[in-house]
Structures are given as C-alpha cells and as structure tokens.
Amino acid sequence: MEGALVVLAAVALGLAAGATLAEGAVLVPFWRSLDPEAFLAWYRRYAALLLRFFGPLEVVAAGLALAAALVSWLAGESGSGLLAAAAVLAVLVLAAFPLYFQRANASFAEGTIAAADVAAELRRWARWHWGRVVLAVAAFALAVVAVAAAASATR
C-alpha cells in the first residue's frame, strides 16, 4: 500500500507539474498575444473551466503527497523526508492561489481590470505562474527520487 501511494503521489505531482508547465508555455503566450478586450472575453468564457481543471488536479496532487509523506514517515521509510519536502512544495503551489491568483483571475473573469492594465497584469501573472511551475516541478522531482529510493531499498 505504501509503495503504491508513493507512486500515485509522484504520478499526480507529475501531472500537476506538466499541466502548469503547459499552461505557462502555451496558454500564457496565447493570452499575451491577444488584444486586452479579446483576452478578457476569452478568460471570462473559460475561467470556470480552468479552475475546474487546475484546482482539483493541484489539490489531489498535494493531498496525495501529504498522505504519502505521512504514511512513509509512519513506516520509517528513508524517502519520507523527500516526500515531506515534495508535499510542502505542492502546498506552496496551492497557497499561491489565495495569495495572488484568486484576485487576479477574478479581475480577468469579471472584467474589473482596465484594458490598459491587462498587459502589465499578465506579465505579473506570468512571473507568479513560473514561480509556481518551479515549485511544482521540484515537488515532482523529489517524489520521483523518493520512488527511486524506495525501489532501491526493496532490492
């Protein structure tokens, strides 16, 4: 059970990291290529879909990382520290939402941001997002190392 949970956590963290990386590499440049009014219309139309996709993915990844770290720690496994660090990073990815993204996303979805301010806010959004990508990729990498450590310990 513990090994499967660690692998499941690593897979979920990998999916979350890949999704955030794709968002930064594909969606953000697309958004920045649009004129402000077109971007706001696009975002208004798809904001709920983005939240329904990214929200559960990130919550599940963080939850599985926390569960795997706890189970691994209780079992006295050597990879529990790596999993704990991965879980902390995954929680930090989540924490970025109320710290910045919730307000910024709402201003886009509700159109409360002035069109003249959209470009600057998208630059800020991208900086915050790439910070989140770094955290997500690091969490995934730590989980992969923990899986490898667990696999080598069973040999």
N, C-alpha and C positions, 0 to 999 in steps of 0.2 A: 504493500500500500504506500509506504513512504517513498520508495523509488518512483512509483508511478505518479505520485503527487508532485515530486520534484520535476519530473519530465513534463508533466502537464503545465506546471508553473512556467517552465522555460519556454514551452511552446506558446503559451498565452503572452508571455513577455515579448517573445519574438514577433508574434502577430501584431501586438500593440506598437512595438518599435517600428516595424515595417509600415504599418498604417500611418503613423505620424511622419515617418520619413517620406512616404509617398505624398502625404498632404503638403509637406513643405516643398517637395521637389516638383509637384505637379499643380496642385490647386493654388498655392500662393502665387507662383509666377503667372498663372492664368488670371487670377483676381487682379494682380497688379497691371496686367495688360489691358484691362477694361477701363473705359472711362468711369468716373465715380458713380454716375447715375446707373449705368448698366451693372456695375458691381453691386450696388445696393439692392437693385431689383433682383439680381441673381441670388444674393445672400438671403434676402427676405424669403425667396421661394424655397431655398434649400436648407435654411438654418436648422429647422427641426430634424430633417433627415441626417444632417451632420451630427447633431447632438445624439440622436438615437443610435447612430453607428459608433462614434468615438467614445461616448460616455460609458456604455456597458462594457466595451472592449477594455478600456483602461481600468474600470472598476474591477472587472473579473481578473485581469492580469495582476493588479495589486493585491486583490484578495487571495488569489492562489499563491502568490509569492509570500504573503504573510503566513498563510496556512502551511506552506512547505517549510518555511523557516522555523515555525513553531514546532511542527512535527519532527523535523530534523534535529532541532535543539533538544527536544524532549528525549529523542532516541540517542542523543550523544554522538551524532554523526559529525565527521570532520568538516563537511561542507556547510554546516549550519551558519557559520559566520558570513560566508559568501551569500547565502540565501537571505540572511538578515539584511545585508547591505543592499542586495537587489530589491528587497521589499521596501526599504527606506527610500531608495531612488524611485520606485514605482509610486509610492505615496507622494513624493515630491512632484511627480508628473501630475498627479491628481490635484495637489494643492495649488498648482499654477492656475487652475480654472477659477476658483473664487478670488484668488489674488489679482488676476488681470483679465483672463479671457471672458469671464461671465459678463463683465461690464462692457468690454469692447465688442463682443459678439452681439450683445443686446443693442448696442448703438448702431451696429450694421443692420441687424434684422428689423429693428423698429424705425430705421431711417432717421434717428435723432442726431446723427453726426452730420455736420455741414459737408456738402460735397467738396468744398475746398480743403477740408481736413482729412479726407479719406486717404490720400496718398501717404501722408505722414503717419496716420494711424496704422495703415497696412505695413509700413516699414517697421514700426514699433511692434506690431503683431508678429511679424516675421522674426524679429530678434528674439522675442519671448518664445516663439514656437521652436526656433532652432535650439534654444536652451533646453526646452522640453524634449526635443529629439535626442540631444546628447544624453540626458538623464535616462531616457527610455532605452537607448542602445546600450548604455553602460549597465543598466539593470539586466538586460537580456544577456550580455556578455558574462556577467557574474553568474547568472543562473546556468549558462552553458558550462562554465568552468566547474560549478558545483556538481552538475550532472556528470561531467568527466571524472571529477574526483570521487564521486560515489561509485561510478563504474569501475575505476581502478582499485578501489578499496574492496570490492567484491570479488576480485580476481584472485 
